[in-house]
């Protein structure tokens, strides 16, 4: 399997989902703005979304895929029994979790957004929305299980395309059905529910085609299940430090000016584009191959694969961070500044996006470095690093939130991610798990030169802020698309002039 080709496939399909995500946010911003009701929805959606990232895509995937890959390589006859047992136990745990979450919705809202308690209407609406969205965790966690199986069998395209269905659900709901709900924002909560069901239904036929569609089998004594549970407990925290920090940030933001939660959400959505397209995509294709190399005790290829992932990440993440910072206002204005989303909302979201961009490289590198631990079934080290990172992030929150308000919360998240990546990297180096391949200093110098030239060109070409704030979408959309392609062209041409060629990054994964 050519990993560069697999990365291109996964990234392009992830891009489809992210673009649809911007379309969804365009309609949400246009119809609902940045207001009390959007603050309520984003808080309600963040809870099941946080659980998804922590337990489904985070801890569960990081624990499940290495064990599944090990069974596939060493005990292929036991694979079906492992999948059946894990799927059954996961389903039961999810149903209980969803039921408890719905019952405890008022307490959860009070703990995660205590500032809302001062407004009974806002608090009650958030509780109502949370009860509708909470079952999403059931659907999306089963989707993560299906994705883990498909990725282990190198069927990367299906899981990469699946998230698009949630965005389609949002778009259809907001555009066509909002007027049928009272209040209209309830349509967004039901879109979450429907989107989760659609994603699961989409993946099941592909599992059936592989002959791996789970069957009911409650087997708590299965050794593979026990190992997964053992790995999941600490991994739930270790791979989700940034998500825990985002949740704590929400607590801070709930006490700030109305709209702060929404400004952070919209900025986070823009930041998640490169984080998902690059970081999640690279991490997704690395984990099965790293697990295979570890199972085969092939340390040399293990280290080379991590090095390849880091180079790809630096090559693509650094220009993405620079472009987000330079083009923050054009992007925010073009995507969101319509209807009830005001000029002030655009400026406030722009502040948060610039702050987030400072940590984008760190966020992406964590997605590359973390599989280096989890493929080895080492969960304790990332947990220790995660605890230190979380403490440091919250210290920065206290330091930054006063002078910088909501932007300070975004900056703390970004800098915390950079610290997390640095500590993961230093541990891998110290213990001989990873050794950089030759050529890194010159590689970094060339990337910095190309990014610097791109940033200068984009800053010069984008023009005055007033143009972006005062114009219609018919003029802004082609302008921002032109800037994006200008940046891509300048960066690609600079890399080519400096001697970079696509074949230099070709890499084959484990069979």
NORUR-V583394 format. One record per backbone hydrogen bond with DSSP energy under -0.5 kcal/mol. NH is the residue of the N-H (numbers start at 1). CO is the residue of the C=O. Records with the same first field share a line. If there is no record, write none. Layout:
NH: CO, CO
//
This chain:
3: 1, 507
4: 507
6: 2
7: 3
8: 4
9: 5
10: 6
11: 7
12: 8
13: 9
14: 10
15: 11
16: 12
17: 13
18: 14
19: 15
20: 16
21: 17
22: 18
23: 19
24: 20
25: 21
26: 22
27: 23
28: 24
29: 25
30: 26
31: 27
32: 28
33: 28, 29
34: 340
35: 33
39: 35
40: 36
41: 37
42: 38
43: 39
44: 40
45: 41
46: 42
47: 43
48: 44
49: 45
50: 46
51: 47
52: 48
53: 49
54: 50
55: 51
56: 51, 52
57: 52
58: 52
59: 54
60: 55
61: 56
62: 58
63: 59
64: 60
65: 61
67: 63
68: 64
69: 65
70: 66
71: 67
72: 68
73: 69
74: 70
75: 70, 71
78: 75
79: 76
82: 78
83: 79
84: 80
85: 81
86: 82
87: 83
88: 84
89: 85
90: 86
91: 87
92: 88
93: 89
94: 90
95: 91
96: 92
97: 93
98: 94
99: 95
100: 96
101: 97
102: 98
103: 99
104: 100
105: 102
108: 104
109: 105
110: 106
111: 107
112: 108
113: 109
116: 113
117: 114
118: 115
119: 116
120: 118
123: 116, 119
124: 120
125: 121
126: 122
127: 123
128: 124
129: 125
130: 126
131: 127
132: 128
133: 129
134: 130
136: 133
137: 134
138: 135
139: 135
140: 136
141: 137
142: 138
143: 139
144: 140
145: 141
146: 142
147: 143
148: 144
149: 145
150: 146
151: 147
152: 148
153: 149
154: 151
155: 150
156: 154
159: 155
160: 156
161: 157
162: 158
163: 159
164: 161
165: 162
166: 163
167: 163
168: 164
169: 165
170: 166
171: 167
172: 168
173: 169
174: 170
175: 171
176: 172
177: 172, 173
178: 173
180: 177
181: 178
186: 183
187: 184
188: 185
189: 185
190: 186
191: 187
192: 188
193: 189
194: 190
195: 191
196: 192
197: 193
198: 194
199: 195
200: 196
201: 197
202: 198
203: 199
204: 200
205: 201
206: 203
207: 203
208: 204
209: 205
210: 206
211: 207, 208
212: 207
217: 84
219: 217
222: 219
226: 222
227: 223
228: 224
229: 225
230: 226
231: 227
232: 228
233: 229
234: 230
235: 231
236: 232
237: 234
238: 234
239: 235
240: 237
244: 240
245: 241
246: 242
247: 243
248: 244
249: 245
250: 246
251: 247
252: 248
253: 249
254: 250
255: 252
256: 253
260: 257
263: 259
264: 260
265: 261
266: 262
267: 263
268: 264
269: 265
270: 266
271: 267
272: 268
273: 269, 270
274: 270
275: 271
276: 272
277: 273
278: 274
279: 274
280: 275
281: 276
282: 278
283: 279
284: 280
285: 281
286: 282
287: 283
288: 284
289: 285
290: 286
291: 287
292: 288
293: 289
294: 290
295: 291
296: 292
297: 294
298: 293
299: 297
302: 298
303: 299
304: 300
305: 301
306: 302
307: 303
308: 304
309: 305
310: 306
311: 307
312: 308
313: 309
314: 310
315: 311
316: 312
317: 313
318: 314
320: 316
321: 317
322: 318
323: 319
324: 320
325: 321
326: 322
327: 323
328: 325
331: 327
332: 328
333: 329
334: 330
335: 331
336: 332
337: 332, 333
338: 336
340: 30
341: 338
342: 340
346: 342
347: 343
348: 344
349: 345
350: 346
351: 347
352: 348
353: 349
354: 350
355: 351
356: 352
357: 353
358: 354, 355
359: 356
360: 357
363: 359
364: 360
365: 361
366: 362
367: 363
368: 364, 365
369: 365
370: 366
372: 369
373: 369, 370
374: 370
375: 371
376: 373
377: 374
378: 373
379: 377
383: 379
384: 380
385: 381
386: 382
387: 383
388: 384
389: 385
390: 386
391: 387
392: 388
393: 389
394: 390
395: 391
396: 392
397: 393
398: 394
399: 395
400: 396
401: 397
402: 398
404: 400
405: 401
407: 404
408: 405
409: 405
410: 406
411: 407
412: 408
413: 409
414: 410
415: 411
416: 412
417: 413
418: 414
419: 415
420: 416
421: 417
422: 418
423: 419
424: 420
425: 421
426: 422
427: 423
428: 424
429: 425
430: 426
431: 427
432: 429
433: 428
434: 428
440: 437
443: 439
444: 440
445: 441
446: 442
447: 443
448: 444
449: 445
450: 446
451: 447
452: 448
453: 449
454: 450
455: 451
456: 452
457: 453
458: 454
459: 455
460: 456
461: 457
462: 458
463: 459
467: 464
468: 464
469: 465
470: 466
471: 467
475: 472
476: 472
477: 473
479: 475
480: 476
481: 477
482: 478
483: 479
484: 480
485: 481
486: 482
487: 483
488: 484
489: 485
490: 486
491: 487
492: 488
493: 489
494: 490
495: 491
496: 492
497: 493
498: 494
499: 496
500: 495
504: 501
505: 502
506: 503
509: 1
//
